[in-house]
């Protein structure tokens, strides 16, 4: 028989598990979920996998890092975040073309696509890639660069995203990612 303390612990644990699933539902676009219906029917220990438990927390933490580093106001919403196959990433982010250097992409109105080979929970570099794409969500939400022409806007957004990514890496001992300036040569494009 369970003691009253054990019952309270189990009840609290299940409550935390349900809140985590609801947060994951809103962040990762698991449609069709309602508060009255649990998404999973496993026990709490099985239910709280590392990925399900930590990805929403990681996104929230990275939002805070962006706010601190770049002095952005937080957007009203979190983007939908999906870890997808390479083929799905190329279809969504590169319009079906091969884009072997793209690891993740923010697509306005759709959310963030991230190569499922990345492990942002374990790797600071992979976490910085997720942060980089979240910066684009902040930019889109604030329309910070909307006044610029297409090429200049793309360049300004990428320069800022790389700068914030590198500031994050410097704070977390994770390296440096150079800005690919050649890819954003607006004068050459006319």
Secondary structure, 3 states (H helix, E strand, C coil): CCCHHHHHHHHHHHHHHHHHHHHHHHHHCCCCCCCCCCCCCCCHHHHCCHHHHHHHHHHHHHHHHHHHHHCCCCCCCCCCEEEECHHHHHHHHCCCCCCCCCCEEEECCCEEEEECCCCCCCCHHHHHHHHHHHHHHHHHHHCCCCCCCHHHHHHHHHHHHHHHHHHHHHHHCCCCCCCCHHHHCCCCCC
